[in-house]
Amino acid sequence: MFATAAHIERLKPPGRRAFLPWLFMLSGDVQALFKGKTPLPWLGGAGAAAFVALYVTAVYTSLDERRRHTRTPILALAGLAVVTYALGVGYAGDWLLCFPLLSLASGIVLRGGRRLLGPVILVLSGSAGIIAGIRGGASDSLTVSYGTILSGLVTAAILSLFETVAQLRATRQELARTAVEKERLRFSRDLHDLLGHTMSVVVVKAEAVRRLAPKDLEAALGQAADIEAVGRQALTEIREAVSGYREGSLATELDRAHSALDAAGIEAAVRRSGPPLAPQTEALLGWVVREGVTNVVRHSGAARCEIEVRGGMDRVRLEITDDGGGVGSPATGTSATSTAGGGAAGGGAADGGAADGAIGGTGLKGLAERLSAAGGSLESGPGGRRGFRLVAELPVDMEDPMEPEVKEARTA
């Protein structure tokens, strides 16, 4: 079955010239004209010439995508029908073979319009059978009628099949392209969030080593060991991000956030309540914790940061607040606006001020898009008179909407 489908996809649809050899069905009539066996041969010759011209016009224009939906194919088909009936009624005999050719042209011109094609083919077949029965006999009637209905329906079915295959191929290519773009966006977000947080922690702990080294060598060595552990963990996470199988743990991110805040000299208060969460929900909230705490450490100048996770029956809420300078303060060095997905916790400067606005899909802007796709929301803004607040909400049970398309991109 799959081999047959692949073979069909490799086949090329019939071109305009493929339908011209069918005109040789009228070769007997043309010979009769030249031999003088047909009454009024000049009239029959004019009818045959008009039939060929209208047939070629109808076929060529209806197989041309630029002219297919114009009036030309329909007008040519109407004229072809008039000439066919005139030749069939006037001369009968082999001229009745014009009806199968007319039906073939109708299948080409009217393909895709099932409501119109069926009645037209039936009318042509019935009228051809009646004319053949009156001018010929029962055998001629059945032959012409069957040939008329068969030629139109088969032609329309073949052309429709090839057009459907072409549309499916184009749709599949578009889906694959979209999936690849989403996979690239996922990797860009993951790499940004991973490196932004990791480098911030490394910088903070390196500063702690510099401060502690002259006073407390053991504490400084402990901070240096933390730098080594953070670096090794970052390498592992980058490998997982490249392979696409990284799912962050909320509990792990909360522990890392507590450690990073302590190393930066910021008092950390972490609270969590509620039922267990789905892996994808935990992963998204973990990204929010990582990004929010990174911005608190880098931009806020805060002395205290609170992280609270409250889970309900239907939704879970994560809130990160600090008592830093807020948006536009000297401590933050930015005047970012407090719009959802555009600001940053702890000063509104996602990843260093304008960087977030310049690179679409990273920082809190990228997180807002992720949460929105998962049925959640992300809001950021001033936390009252002082400080900044980042709030994320998600359904308790959810699935990653990008996962099926990402898997398709990896297997394409």
Long-range contacts (C-beta under 8 A, 24 or more apart in sequence): 8-161, 8-165, 9-165, 9-169, 11-162, 13-159, 13-162, 13-163, 13-166, 14-158, 14-159, 14-162, 15-63, 16-59, 16-60, 16-63, 16-64, 19-59, 19-104, 19-108, 19-155, 20-56, 20-59, 22-101, 22-104, 23-52, 23-55, 23-101, 25-97, 25-100, 25-101, 26-51, 26-52, 26-94, 26-95, 26-97, 26-98, 26-101, 28-94, 29-91, 29-93, 29-94, 29-95, 29-97, 32-94, 38-91, 39-91, 44-87, 44-91, 47-83, 47-86, 47-87, 47-90, 48-87, 50-79, 50-83, 51-80, 51-83, 51-84, 51-87, 51-98, 51-101, 54-79, 54-80, 54-83, 55-80, 55-101, 55-105, 58-105, 58-108, 58-109, 59-105, 59-108, 62-108, 62-109, 62-111, 63-108, 73-109, 74-109, 76-109, 77-105, 77-106, 77-109, 77-110, 80-105, 81-124, 85-127, 88-128, 88-131, 89-131, 89-135, 92-131, 92-132, 92-135, 92-136, 93-135, 93-136, 96-128, 96-131, 96-132, 96-135, 96-136, 96-140, 96-144, 97-144, 97-147, 99-124, 99-125, 99-127, 99-128, 99-144, 99-147, 99-148, 100-128, 100-144, 100-147, 100-148, 100-150, 100-151, 101-151, 102-148, 103-148, 103-149, 103-151, 103-152, 104-151, 104-152, 104-155, 106-152, 107-151, 107-152, 107-153, 107-154, 107-155, 107-156, 107-159, 108-155, 108-156, 108-159, 110-156, 111-155, 111-156, 111-159, 111-160, 111-163, 112-160, 112-163, 117-152, 117-156, 120-152, 121-148, 121-149, 121-152, 121-153, 122-149, 124-148, 124-149, 124-152, 125-149, 175-405, 175-408, 176-408, 176-409, 176-412, 178-405, 179-405, 179-406, 179-408, 179-409, 179-412, 180-409, 180-412, 182-402, 182-405, 182-406, 182-409, 183-244, 183-406, 183-409, 183-410, 185-361, 185-366, 186-244, 186-402, 186-406, 187-241, 187-242, 187-244, 188-361, 188-362, 188-366, 189-361, 189-362, 189-366, 189-367, 189-370, 190-241, 190-246, 191-238, 191-241, 192-351, 192-359, 192-362, 192-363, 192-366, 193-287, 193-290, 193-291, 193-362, 193-363, 193-366, 193-367, 194-234, 194-237, 194-238, 194-241, 195-234, 195-238, 196-291, 196-294, 196-351, 196-363, 197-260, 197-290, 197-291, 197-293, 197-294, 198-230, 198-231, 198-233, 198-234, 198-237, 200-260, 200-294, 200-297, 200-298, 201-230, 201-256, 201-259, 201-260, 201-263, 201-297, 202-227, 202-230, 202-231, 204-260, 204-263, 204-264, 204-297, 205-230, 205-263, 208-263, 223-263, 226-259, 226-263, 244-406, 244-410, 246-283, 247-279, 247-280, 247-282, 247-283, 248-282, 248-283, 248-286, 248-287, 248-290, 249-282, 249-283, 249-286, 250-277, 250-282, 250-283, 250-285, 250-286, 250-289, 250-309, 251-282, 252-286, 253-285, 253-286, 253-287, 253-289, 253-290, 254-289, 254-307, 254-309, 256-290, 257-289, 257-290, 257-293, 257-307, 260-293, 260-294, 260-297, 261-293, 261-296, 261-297, 261-305, 264-297, 266-296, 266-297, 266-302, 266-303, 266-304, 266-305, 266-322, 267-303, 267-304, 267-305, 268-304, 268-305, 268-306, 268-307, 269-304, 269-305, 269-306, 269-307, 270-306, 270-307, 270-308, 271-306, 271-307, 271-308, 271-309, 272-308, 272-309, 273-309, 273-310, 273-311, 274-309, 274-310, 274-311, 274-312, 274-316, 275-311, 275-396, 277-311, 277-316, 277-396, 278-396, 278-397, 278-398, 278-399, 280-374, 280-398, 280-399, 280-400, 281-316, 281-374, 281-394, 281-395, 281-396, 281-397, 281-398, 284-367, 284-370, 284-371, 284-374, 284-376, 284-392, 284-394, 285-309, 285-316, 285-318, 285-392, 285-394, 287-367, 287-370, 288-318, 288-320, 288-367, 288-371, 288-378, 288-390, 288-392, 289-318, 289-320, 291-344, 291-345, 291-350, 291-363, 291-364, 291-367, 292-320, 292-344, 292-345, 292-346, 292-364, 292-390, 293-320, 293-345, 295-344, 295-345, 295-346, 295-347, 295-349, 295-350, 295-351, 295-364, 296-320, 296-322, 296-324, 296-345, 296-346, 296-388, 297-346, 298-346, 298-349, 298-352, 299-324, 299-331, 299-332, 299-333, 299-334, 299-344, 299-346, 299-347, 299-348, 299-349, 299-352, 300-324, 300-325, 300-331, 300-332, 300-345, 300-346, 300-347, 300-387, 300-388, 301-325, 301-329, 301-331, 301-332, 301-347, 302-346, 302-387, 305-346, 311-396, 312-396, 313-396, 314-395, 314-396, 315-376, 315-393, 315-394, 315-395, 315-396, 316-393, 316-394, 316-395, 316-396, 317-391, 317-392, 317-393, 318-391, 318-392, 318-393, 319-389, 319-390, 319-391, 319-392, 320-345, 320-389, 320-390, 320-391, 321-383, 321-387, 321-388, 321-389, 321-390, 322-346, 322-383, 322-387, 322-388, 323-383, 323-386, 323-387, 324-386, 324-387, 324-388, 325-386, 326-382, 326-383, 326-386, 326-387, 326-388, 327-381, 327-382, 327-388, 338-380, 338-381, 338-382, 339-380, 339-381, 340-368, 340-377, 340-378, 340-379, 340-380, 341-365, 341-367, 341-368, 341-369, 341-378, 341-380, 342-368, 342-380, 343-380, 343-381, 343-388, 344-380, 344-388, 344-390, 345-380, 345-388, 345-389, 345-390, 346-387, 346-388, 347-388, 348-380, 348-388, 364-390, 367-392, 373-401, 373-402, 374-398, 374-400, 374-401
